[in-house]
Amino acid sequence: MTTLPRNRALFLIAGVSGLAFASQAWAQTDDAAPGSGLDEIVVTAQKRAQNLQDVPIAISAISSEKVEQLGIRDSRDLSGLAPNVVITQGTTSNSAAVFSMRGISNGGSESFGVDAANGLYVDGVYIARGGAMGLSVMDIERVEVLRGPQGTLFGRNTTGGAVHFISRSPSPTFRLKAEAGYGNFNAWNGRVTIDPGEIAGISTSFSYSHSERDGVIDNILQPRNSRDPGARRSDAFRAAARLDLGGTGSIQYVFDWNRIKGTPLPFVLTNVADGTPRPPIIVDGQPVQVTQQAPVAQYLAGATFADPDCAALATPVRTYRDEVCNNILSSAFDKSWGHNLQVQNDFGGFKVKSTTGYRFWNSDYVTDLDGIGAFSGPAFSNATLFNGMPEALLQFIPTIPPAAIPFIAASPVPTISQDLFSVDNQRRHKQFSQELEISGDTNTLDWVVGGFYFWEKGSEDGYQNSGFILDTNAIFLANFGPLGPGFAAANPARYRLVQTRARLAYTTSAESTAVYGQATFYPGGRDSGFRLTAGGRYTWDEKKMLRLQNGATLPAAPESGTAKFSKFTWNLMAGYDVADGVNLYARAATGYRSGGFNSQDPAITGTNQLGSFRPEKVTSYEVGLKSELFNRRLRFNVAAYHNIYDDLAVLGPVTDAPVGTFATRIINAGKVVYNGVEVETQAVLSDNFSIDGSLGYIDINYKEFLAGQSPTAGAPPVNIASIVTPGFTSPLTANVALNAQFPLNWGNAVLRGRVGYTHEDGKYNFSSSVGSPFNEQVKGDNVDLVDLQVGIDGIPLGTGEGEVRFWVKNLTNAKDFVRSIDYGPLGFGGGYYAEPRTYGLTVGAKF
């Protein structure tokens, strides 16, 4: 793996900016025509169409042309394209994604009791569940990435920011576009979009796409390449209809459907524990208990593998592997579909817009989460604890009848065939949302008021099967007094495995209601160059959970919880045009993420009631510069922010989960301060070349993190802020790309190319080594990716045009370790590597 050190990434972006300024100074003296500059970017981040440069918040916008060129098919393809925005792949689902924006992560939990901290919207409809945030999208007009809390106009659960996919409206004239492609790993895809044109006043659009490929890593226990890890098959359909209302309004309905079947990328075992007791660690002078690990290393060393070829793969190593042993054939099936209805009209003095969304998501998966195949070894049970022990020792155990002593002494320790960890899970989810907004504008005032209602219901029914290793010598030494050393010395199987089966089954429901308003005042009129914005939103949330089972056995009665939360969030902004094309802005805003339930936490002692965690709150301060210089050949935007979080909700392993199981929970960390800077630049170097780049850097300072447990019973929680590591967050992100275009003497044909480089610092996945002993060892690699696209569009093709495009993702075939799991007390850890180099050829035509 080749990585760039942080100072080189900084130098790279600095060089991009310097090159842009130098080239633009040259271009200015060359009297470049104004029309040859950068295109104006229109966004709707404030519920109205505005020039991106006039909006006083940090926004990145990706056009439909760039979406096509980069092959963006879902939200995960956006990672690294905007500063301080990192999106990590899911572990078990084909549609899951973990968003991190400005250091605030959704966390790796896909439980329905936990809301995301970064909002994903499709045509104004909020996508509630992290497990569905990697959904496929089609016919995208643009993508808007709004960084920082969006607690006024986009509501709750946007403390880090929001991503908004905005799709293309149906064309009133005939339009046909089709493409097909083929790539390595036997990958092929096809897509067709047809707009029949306006019929009886209604414009429609229909799109269908199909893609499939074989796996990218060989499961040596699976002969079919189409079932190897990384294999997937996807189908998507979209239909839209639009009716214009007298030139002042419209009604638009969109139906989308998507199905993904496949085999997730494999878990690779990188670390195993030897069971050595871990003493409490000292944090700022106070002792803190830490998770004890099972002795997995010793057990695997003596185990017999069902397939001898898997034995070598059972050796933990932090190295990319082309082969894995998944004896449980992992599979994932995700299906989502939804309805979107938008009605809007301009009444002259004001505009009204209604957005209604109704969505469904189903997810089923079975996943092997150890990657080493099945193995057999000694099994533990209380009934067979003394098997194989000498009669001379057994005679001192009063619970053993004398007649049974010879039989027990002659009996071998039983064996068991087992995996380290596997899961089988089903999720069902549906949601409804309704938003009504009324807006208006005058020469001195823009305003919008609105109301929002959201309802969701979900269920999860999941099973986990784990192999928990016991050191039975510890049992003898701790419980049999002077006989203990003798039993330990004679123990025929010191390390034994307990098969632990557990089930988590629950249903949830939630309702959220909000009212909001925002106004922008232009003292002296819109041309005065000065604007002031104020806004506020009040949100009411209610959540319920009914849990049927959490562990190996059903509880005596279902466990339930109800929680209500409410919060007022506000937004104040000021902008000033200091010169033509140059403006400064300042912003202070708050955000709020609803509290919720930890689905795997035990009920409150002595009750069947489930406790809840508190909402997360943020106060953000931001200043920025937005500029377009040299006849709009250079766009240079920079922002700096200071965010203060209270009760930050973070993910961590459960240290008191039932023995032999693995669980995670959300806790309220306390107070955390985030300071960061972001830079985005685009420059037209000449008629043939342009360049764009971005840089994001964030420093996170934990002030309070009350997650430490003192060895003294009844002592208050210990503040472990000094040893906390932020999860799923890259302190440094950087992106730079060189674009080229050369008109050809062939109709409107143009040769286009782009080479881009993206850097993301390595990411932790857990908050500390207190509950995650392998936290440091399984930290992700620095990610350095180079992508390439080159093609010709505008090829004369009768009454239409054709295109051909060659693309490569991960050109250098970097083998980056990108996501990890530390199973804590189960005694092992590992994770996932990014996909290898992929490439292909796409041809298309449009009429």
Long-range contacts (C-beta under 8 A, 24 or more apart in sequence): 1-781, 1-814, 1-815, 1-816, 2-784, 2-812, 2-814, 3-781, 3-782, 3-784, 4-759, 4-782, 4-784, 6-732, 6-761, 9-695, 9-732, 9-734, 9-759, 10-695, 10-732, 10-734, 12-693, 12-734, 12-736, 12-757, 13-679, 13-693, 13-694, 13-695, 13-734, 13-736, 16-681, 16-691, 16-693, 16-736, 17-636, 17-679, 17-681, 17-693, 19-683, 19-685, 19-691, 20-634, 20-636, 20-681, 20-682, 20-683, 20-685, 20-691, 21-634, 23-683, 23-685, 23-686, 24-629, 24-630, 24-633, 24-634, 24-683, 25-630, 27-630, 27-631, 27-633, 27-684, 27-685, 27-686, 28-630, 28-631, 28-633, 32-630, 32-631, 32-633, 33-631, 34-631, 34-632, 36-631, 36-633, 36-684, 36-687, 37-628, 37-630, 37-631, 37-632, 37-633, 37-684, 38-628, 38-632, 38-633, 38-634, 38-635, 38-682, 38-684, 39-63, 43-142, 43-144, 44-144, 44-164, 44-166, 45-144, 45-146, 45-153, 45-164, 46-153, 46-446, 46-448, 46-518, 46-520, 47-153, 47-353, 47-437, 47-439, 47-448, 47-450, 47-518, 48-439, 48-441, 48-446, 48-448, 53-581, 53-583, 53-626, 53-627, 53-628, 53-635, 53-637, 54-575, 54-583, 54-626, 56-531, 56-533, 56-573, 56-574, 56-575, 56-585, 56-586, 56-587, 56-624, 57-146, 57-147, 57-148, 57-573, 57-585, 57-587, 57-622, 58-146, 58-147, 58-148, 58-622, 58-624, 58-637, 58-639, 58-641, 58-678, 59-144, 59-145, 59-146, 59-147, 60-85, 60-144, 60-145, 60-147, 60-680, 60-694, 61-142, 61-143, 61-144, 61-145, 62-142, 62-143, 62-145, 63-142, 64-140, 64-141, 64-142, 64-168, 67-140, 67-142, 67-143, 69-752, 69-754, 69-789, 69-805, 70-754, 70-756, 70-787, 70-789, 71-789, 71-807, 71-809, 72-140, 72-143, 73-136, 73-137, 74-134, 74-135, 74-136, 74-137, 75-99, 75-120, 75-133, 75-134, 75-135, 75-137, 75-163, 75-165, 76-134, 78-143, 78-145, 78-163, 79-758, 79-760, 80-733, 80-735, 80-758, 80-759, 80-760, 80-783, 80-785, 81-145, 81-694, 81-735, 81-758, 82-145, 82-147, 82-680, 82-694, 82-696, 83-147, 83-678, 83-679, 83-680, 83-694, 83-695, 83-696, 83-733, 83-735, 84-147, 84-676, 84-678, 84-696, 84-697, 84-698, 84-733, 85-145, 85-147, 85-161, 85-696, 85-733, 86-728, 86-729, 86-730, 86-733, 86-760, 86-763, 88-728, 88-763, 88-818, 88-819, 89-134, 89-265, 89-818, 89-819, 89-832, 90-131, 90-134, 90-264, 91-264, 91-267, 91-367, 91-369, 91-819, 91-821, 91-832, 92-264, 92-330, 92-332, 92-365, 92-367, 92-369, 92-423, 92-425, 93-131, 93-134, 93-264, 93-332, 93-334, 93-363, 93-365, 94-134, 94-232, 94-260, 94-261, 94-262, 94-264, 94-332, 94-333, 94-334, 95-131, 95-132, 95-133, 95-134, 95-135, 95-260, 95-334, 95-336, 95-361, 95-363, 96-130, 96-131, 96-132, 96-133, 96-134, 97-130, 97-133, 97-134, 98-130, 98-728, 98-819, 99-130, 99-133, 99-160, 99-163, 100-160, 100-728, 100-729, 100-730, 100-763, 101-145, 101-147, 101-160, 101-161, 102-147, 102-148, 102-160, 102-161, 102-641, 102-643, 102-674, 102-676, 102-698, 103-160, 103-643, 103-674, 103-676, 103-698, 103-700, 103-726, 103-729, 104-159, 104-160, 104-161, 104-618, 104-645, 104-674, 104-729, 105-160, 105-651, 105-726, 105-727, 105-728, 105-729, 106-130, 106-133, 106-728, 107-649, 107-650, 107-651, 107-666, 107-727, 107-728, 108-651, 108-664, 108-727, 108-728, 108-765, 108-819, 109-651, 109-664, 109-666, 110-427, 111-460, 111-598, 111-599, 111-600, 112-427, 112-429, 112-458, 112-459, 112-460, 112-506, 112-508, 112-599, 113-506, 113-508, 113-543, 113-545, 113-596, 113-597, 113-598, 113-599, 113-666, 114-596, 114-597, 114-598, 114-649, 114-666, 115-156, 115-157, 115-593, 115-594, 115-596, 116-157, 117-157, 117-158, 117-159, 117-160, 117-593, 117-616, 117-649, 118-157, 118-158, 118-159, 118-160, 118-161, 118-162, 118-163, 119-150, 119-154, 119-155, 119-157, 119-158, 119-161, 119-162, 119-163, 120-162, 120-163, 120-165, 121-154, 121-162, 121-163, 121-164, 121-165, 122-164, 122-165, 122-167, 122-256, 122-340, 123-165, 123-166, 123-167, 123-254, 123-340, 123-342, 123-355, 124-164, 124-340, 124-342, 124-355, 124-357, 124-435, 125-338, 125-340, 125-355, 125-357, 125-359, 125-433, 126-155, 126-357, 126-431, 126-433, 126-454, 127-359, 128-429, 128-431, 128-454, 128-456, 129-361, 129-429, 129-458, 131-361, 131-363, 131-427, 131-429, 132-334, 132-336, 132-361, 132-363, 132-429, 135-258, 135-336, 136-209, 136-234, 136-236, 136-258, 136-260, 137-165, 137-167, 138-167, 138-191, 138-193, 138-207, 138-209, 138-236, 138-238, 138-256, 139-167, 139-168, 139-193, 139-205, 139-207, 139-238, 139-240, 140-165, 140-166, 140-167, 140-168, 141-166, 141-167, 141-168, 141-169, 142-166, 147-639, 147-678, 148-587, 148-589, 148-620, 148-622, 148-641, 148-643, 149-569, 149-589, 149-590, 149-591, 149-618, 149-620, 149-643, 150-591, 151-537, 151-569, 151-570, 151-571, 151-589, 151-590, 151-591, 151-592, 152-516, 152-518, 152-535, 152-536, 152-537, 152-569, 152-570, 152-571, 152-589, 153-448, 153-516, 153-518, 153-535, 153-537, 153-571, 155-452, 155-512, 155-514, 155-516, 155-537, 155-539, 156-512, 156-514, 156-539, 156-541, 156-567, 156-592, 156-593, 156-594, 157-592, 157-593, 157-594, 158-591, 159-591, 159-592, 159-593, 159-616, 159-617, 159-618, 159-645, 167-238, 167-240, 167-254, 168-205, 169-203, 169-205, 169-240, 169-242, 169-252, 170-195, 170-203, 170-204, 170-205, 170-240, 170-241, 170-242, 170-252, 171-195, 171-197, 171-203, 171-205, 172-197, 172-198, 172-203, 173-197, 173-198, 174-847, 175-205, 175-846, 175-847, 176-800, 176-846, 176-847, 177-844, 177-845, 177-846, 177-847, 178-844, 178-845, 178-846, 179-803, 179-842, 179-843, 179-844, 179-845, 180-842, 180-843, 180-844, 181-840, 181-841, 181-842, 181-843, 182-840, 182-841, 183-213, 183-838, 183-839, 183-840, 183-841, 184-837, 184-838, 184-839, 184-840, 185-213, 185-214, 185-215, 185-216, 185-230, 185-838, 186-213, 186-214, 186-225, 187-211, 187-212, 187-213, 187-214, 187-838, 187-840, 188-212, 188-213, 189-842, 201-243, 201-244, 202-241, 202-242, 202-243, 203-241, 203-242, 203-243, 203-244, 204-239, 204-240, 204-241, 204-242, 205-238, 205-239, 205-240, 205-241, 206-237, 206-238, 206-239, 206-240, 207-236, 207-237, 207-238, 207-239, 208-235, 208-236, 208-237, 208-238, 209-234, 209-235, 209-236, 210-234, 210-235, 210-236, 215-263, 216-265, 216-835, 216-836, 216-838, 217-265, 217-266, 217-321, 217-322, 217-323, 217-324, 218-322, 218-323, 218-324, 219-263, 219-266, 219-323, 219-324, 219-325, 219-326, 219-329, 220-307, 220-309, 220-310, 220-313, 220-323, 220-324, 220-325, 221-307, 221-310, 221-325, 221-326, 221-327, 221-329, 221-373, 222-326, 222-329, 227-263, 227-329, 227-331, 228-263, 229-263, 229-264, 229-265, 229-266, 229-324, 229-326, 229-330, 230-262, 230-263, 230-264, 230-265, 230-835, 231-262, 231-263, 232-260, 232-261, 232-262, 232-263, 233-260, 233-261, 233-262, 234-258, 234-259, 234-260, 234-261, 234-262, 235-259, 245-345, 248-345, 248-346, 248-347, 249-343, 249-344, 249-345, 249-346, 250-342, 250-343, 250-344, 250-345, 251-341, 251-342, 251-343, 252-340, 252-341, 252-342, 252-343, 253-339, 253-340, 253-341, 253-342, 254-339, 254-340, 254-341, 255-337, 255-338, 255-339, 255-340, 256-337, 256-338, 256-340, 257-335, 257-336, 257-337, 258-334, 258-335, 258-336, 258-337, 259-333, 259-334, 259-335, 260-332, 260-333, 260-334, 260-335, 261-331, 261-332, 261-333, 262-331, 262-332, 263-329, 263-330, 263-331, 263-332, 264-330, 264-332, 264-365, 264-367, 265-832, 265-833, 265-835, 266-324, 266-326, 266-330, 266-368, 266-371, 266-832, 267-367, 267-368, 267-369, 267-370, 267-371, 267-821, 267-830, 267-831, 267-832, 268-320, 268-321, 268-324, 268-371, 268-830, 268-831, 268-832, 268-833, 269-313, 269-314, 269-316, 269-370, 269-371, 269-372, 269-420, 269-828, 269-830, 270-316, 270-317, 270-318, 270-774, 270-777, 270-778, 270-817, 270-820, 270-829, 270-830, 270-831, 271-316, 271-318, 271-774, 271-777, 271-778, 271-828, 271-829, 271-830, 272-296, 272-297, 272-300, 272-316, 272-827, 272-828, 273-297, 273-773, 273-827, 273-828, 274-298, 275-469, 275-471, 275-827, 278-773, 280-711, 281-723, 281-769, 281-770, 283-708, 283-718, 283-719, 283-720, 283-722, 283-723, 284-719, 284-722, 286-708, 286-710, 286-718, 287-710, 287-711, 288-708, 288-709, 288-710, 288-718, 288-720, 288-770, 289-655, 289-708, 289-709, 289-710, 289-711, 289-770, 290-769, 290-770, 290-771, 290-773, 291-653, 291-655, 291-770, 291-771, 291-772, 291-773, 291-824, 291-825, 292-825, 293-773, 293-824, 293-825, 293-826, 293-827, 294-468, 294-469, 294-470, 294-825, 294-826, 294-827, 295-469, 295-471, 295-495, 295-827, 296-420, 296-469, 296-826, 296-827, 296-828, 297-827, 298-469, 298-494, 298-495, 299-377, 299-469, 299-495, 299-496, 299-497, 300-372, 300-375, 302-377, 302-495, 303-375, 303-376, 303-377, 304-375, 304-376, 304-377, 305-372, 305-373, 305-374, 305-375, 306-373, 306-374, 306-375, 306-376, 306-417, 307-373, 307-374, 310-372, 310-373, 310-374, 310-375, 313-371, 313-372, 313-373, 314-372, 314-373, 314-375, 316-828, 316-830, 318-777, 318-817, 320-815, 320-817, 320-833, 321-833, 324-371, 325-371, 325-372, 325-373, 326-368, 326-371, 326-373, 327-368, 327-373, 327-374, 327-419, 328-366, 328-367, 328-368, 328-419, 328-422, 329-366, 329-368, 330-365, 330-366, 330-367, 330-368, 331-365, 331-366, 332-363, 332-364, 332-365, 332-367, 333-362, 333-363, 333-364, 333-365, 334-361, 334-362, 334-363, 335-361, 335-362, 335-363, 336-360, 336-361, 336-362, 349-440, 350-438, 350-439, 350-440, 351-438, 351-439, 351-440, 352-436, 352-437, 352-438, 353-436, 353-437, 353-438, 353-439, 354-434, 354-435, 354-436, 354-437, 355-433, 355-434, 355-435, 356-433, 356-434, 356-435, 357-431, 357-432, 357-433, 357-434, 358-430, 358-431, 358-432, 358-433, 359-430, 359-431, 360-429, 360-430, 361-427, 361-428, 361-429, 361-430, 362-427, 362-428, 362-429, 363-425, 363-426, 363-427, 364-425, 364-426, 364-427, 365-423, 365-424, 365-425, 366-422, 366-423, 366-424, 366-425, 367-422, 367-423, 367-424, 368-419, 368-422, 369-420, 369-421, 369-422, 369-423, 369-821, 370-419, 370-420, 370-421, 370-422, 370-828, 370-830, 371-830, 372-419, 372-420, 373-419, 374-417, 374-418, 374-419, 375-417, 375-418, 375-419, 376-415, 376-416, 376-417, 376-418, 377-415, 377-416, 377-495, 377-496, 377-497, 378-413, 378-414, 378-415, 378-416, 378-493, 378-495, 378-496, 378-497, 379-413, 379-414, 379-415, 379-416, 379-496, 379-497, 379-498, 379-499, 380-470, 380-472, 380-496, 380-497, 380-498, 381-414, 381-498, 384-411, 384-413, 384-414, 385-472, 385-475, 387-411, 387-412, 387-413, 387-414, 387-492, 388-412, 388-413, 388-492, 388-493, 389-487, 389-490, 389-491, 389-492, 390-490, 393-483, 393-486, 393-487, 393-490, 396-483, 412-492, 413-492, 413-493, 413-496, 416-497, 416-499, 418-465, 418-467, 418-497, 418-499, 419-465, 419-466, 419-467, 420-466, 420-467, 420-826, 420-828, 421-464, 421-465, 421-466, 421-467, 421-662, 421-823, 421-826, 422-464, 422-465, 422-466, 423-462, 423-463, 423-464, 423-465, 424-462, 424-463, 424-464, 424-465, 425-460, 425-461, 425-462, 425-463, 426-460, 426-461, 426-462, 427-458, 427-459, 427-460, 428-458, 428-459, 429-456, 429-457, 429-458, 429-459, 430-456, 430-457, 430-458, 431-455, 431-456, 431-457, 432-456, 443-522, 443-525, 443-526, 444-521, 444-522, 444-523, 444-524, 444-525, 444-526, 445-519, 445-520, 445-521, 445-522, 446-519, 446-520, 446-522, 447-517, 447-518, 447-519, 447-520, 448-517, 448-518, 448-519, 449-515, 449-516, 449-517, 450-515, 450-516, 450-517, 451-513, 451-514, 451-515, 451-516, 452-512, 452-513, 452-514, 452-515, 452-516, 453-511, 453-512, 453-513, 453-514, 454-510, 454-511, 454-512, 454-513, 455-509, 455-510, 455-511, 455-512, 456-508, 456-509, 456-510, 457-507, 457-508, 457-509, 457-510, 458-507, 458-508, 458-509, 459-505, 459-506, 459-507, 459-508, 460-504, 460-505, 460-506, 460-599, 461-503, 461-504, 461-505, 462-503, 462-504, 462-505, 463-501, 463-502, 463-503, 464-501, 464-502, 464-503, 464-504, 464-661, 464-662, 465-499, 465-500, 465-501, 466-499, 466-500, 466-502, 466-660, 466-661, 466-662, 466-826, 467-497, 467-498, 467-499, 467-500, 468-497, 468-498, 468-500, 468-659, 468-660, 468-826, 469-495, 469-496, 469-497, 469-498, 469-827, 470-495, 470-496, 470-497, 470-498, 471-495, 472-496, 498-659, 498-660, 500-552, 500-658, 500-659, 500-660, 500-661, 501-552, 502-550, 502-551, 502-552, 502-658, 502-660, 502-661, 503-549, 503-550, 503-551, 503-552, 504-547, 504-549, 504-550, 504-599, 504-600, 505-547, 505-548, 505-549, 506-545, 506-546, 506-547, 506-548, 506-550, 506-599, 507-545, 507-546, 507-548, 508-543, 508-544, 508-545, 508-546, 508-597, 509-543, 509-544, 510-541, 510-542, 510-543, 510-544, 510-594, 511-541, 511-542, 512-539, 512-540, 512-541, 512-542, 512-594, 513-539, 513-540, 514-538, 514-539, 514-540, 518-571, 520-573, 529-576, 529-577, 529-578, 529-583, 530-574, 530-575, 530-576, 530-577, 531-574, 531-575, 531-576, 532-573, 532-574, 533-571, 533-572, 533-573, 533-574, 533-575, 534-570, 534-571, 534-572, 534-573, 535-570, 535-571, 535-572, 536-568, 536-569, 536-570, 536-571, 537-568, 537-569, 537-570, 538-566, 538-567, 538-568, 538-569, 539-566, 539-567, 539-568, 539-569, 539-592, 539-594, 540-564, 540-565, 540-566, 541-565, 541-566, 541-594, 541-595, 543-594, 543-595, 543-596, 543-597, 543-612, 545-597, 545-599, 545-610, 547-599, 547-610, 550-599, 550-600, 550-602, 551-658, 551-661, 552-658, 555-603, 555-608, 556-608, 557-608, 558-608, 559-603, 559-608, 559-609, 559-610, 560-608, 560-609, 560-610, 561-597, 561-609, 561-610, 561-611, 561-612, 563-595, 563-596, 563-597, 563-612, 565-594, 565-595, 565-615, 567-592, 567-615, 567-617, 581-627, 581-628, 581-629, 581-632, 582-625, 582-626, 582-627, 582-628, 582-629, 583-625, 583-626, 583-627, 584-623, 584-624, 584-625, 585-623, 585-624, 585-625, 585-626, 586-622, 586-623, 586-624, 587-620, 587-621, 587-622, 587-623, 587-624, 588-619, 588-620, 588-621, 588-622, 589-619, 589-620, 589-622, 590-617, 590-618, 590-619, 590-620, 591-617, 591-618, 591-620, 592-616, 592-617, 592-618, 593-617, 593-649, 595-649, 596-666, 598-665, 598-666, 600-654, 600-657, 600-663, 600-664, 600-665, 601-654, 601-665, 602-656, 613-649, 613-666, 613-667, 613-668, 614-647, 614-649, 614-668, 615-647, 615-649, 616-645, 616-646, 616-647, 616-648, 616-649, 616-668, 617-645, 617-646, 617-647, 618-643, 618-644, 618-645, 618-646, 619-643, 619-644, 620-644, 633-683, 633-684, 634-681, 634-682, 634-683, 634-684, 635-680, 635-681, 635-682, 635-683, 636-679, 636-680, 636-681, 637-679, 637-680, 637-681, 638-677, 638-678, 638-679, 638-680, 639-677, 639-678, 640-675, 640-676, 640-677, 640-678, 641-674, 641-675, 641-676, 641-677, 641-678, 642-673, 642-674, 642-675, 643-673, 643-674, 643-675, 643-676, 644-671, 644-672, 644-673, 644-674, 645-671, 645-672, 645-673, 645-674, 646-670, 646-671, 648-672, 650-727, 650-767, 651-727, 651-766, 651-767, 652-707, 652-766, 652-767, 652-768, 652-771, 652-772, 653-766, 653-771, 653-772, 653-822, 653-823, 653-824, 654-771, 654-824, 655-709, 655-770, 655-771, 655-824, 655-825, 657-825, 659-825, 660-826, 662-823, 662-824, 662-825, 662-826, 667-707, 669-702, 669-704, 669-705, 669-706, 669-707, 669-724, 669-767, 670-702, 670-703, 670-704, 670-705, 670-706, 670-719, 670-721, 671-702, 671-703, 671-704, 672-700, 672-701, 672-702, 672-703, 672-704, 672-705, 673-700, 673-701, 673-703, 674-698, 674-699, 674-700, 674-701, 675-699, 675-701, 688-740, 688-741, 688-742, 689-738, 689-739, 689-740, 690-738, 690-739, 691-736, 691-737, 691-738, 691-739, 692-736, 692-737, 692-739, 693-734, 693-735, 693-736, 693-737, 694-733, 694-734, 694-735, 694-736, 695-732, 695-733, 695-734, 695-735, 696-732, 696-733, 696-734, 697-731, 697-732, 697-733, 698-729, 698-731, 699-731, 700-726, 700-729, 700-731, 705-767, 705-768, 707-767, 707-768, 707-770, 707-771, 708-770, 720-768, 720-770, 723-768, 723-769, 723-770, 724-767, 724-768, 725-764, 725-766, 725-767, 725-768, 725-775, 725-779, 726-764, 726-767, 727-763, 727-764, 727-765, 727-766, 727-767, 728-763, 728-764, 728-765, 729-763, 729-764, 730-760, 730-761, 730-762, 730-763, 730-783, 731-761, 732-759, 732-760, 732-761, 733-758, 733-759, 733-760, 733-761, 734-758, 734-759, 735-759, 744-792, 746-795, 746-796, 747-794, 747-795, 747-796, 747-801, 748-794, 748-796, 748-801, 749-792, 749-793, 749-794, 749-795, 749-796, 750-792, 750-793, 750-794, 751-790, 751-791, 751-792, 752-789, 752-790, 752-791, 752-792, 752-793, 753-788, 753-789, 753-790, 753-791, 754-787, 754-788, 754-789, 754-790, 755-786, 755-787, 755-788, 756-786, 756-787, 756-788, 757-784, 757-785, 757-786, 758-783, 758-784, 758-785, 758-787, 759-783, 759-784, 759-785, 763-818, 763-819, 765-819, 765-820, 765-821, 765-822, 765-831, 766-822, 771-824, 772-822, 772-824, 772-829, 773-822, 773-824, 773-829, 774-820, 774-822, 774-829, 775-822, 777-829, 778-817, 778-820, 778-821, 778-822, 778-829, 778-830, 778-831, 779-820, 780-816, 780-817, 780-818, 780-819, 780-820, 780-831, 781-816, 781-817, 781-818, 782-816, 783-814, 783-816, 783-818, 783-834, 784-812, 784-814, 784-816, 785-809, 785-810, 785-811, 785-812, 785-814, 785-816, 785-834, 786-810, 786-811, 786-812, 787-811, 791-842, 797-845, 798-847, 799-847, 800-845, 800-846, 800-847, 801-845, 801-846, 802-843, 802-844, 802-845, 803-842, 803-843, 803-844, 803-845, 803-846, 804-841, 804-842, 804-843, 804-844, 805-841, 805-842, 805-843, 805-844, 806-839, 806-840, 806-841, 806-842, 807-839, 807-840, 807-841, 807-842, 808-837, 808-838, 808-839, 809-835, 809-837, 809-838, 809-839, 810-834, 810-835, 810-836, 810-837, 810-838, 811-837, 812-837, 813-837
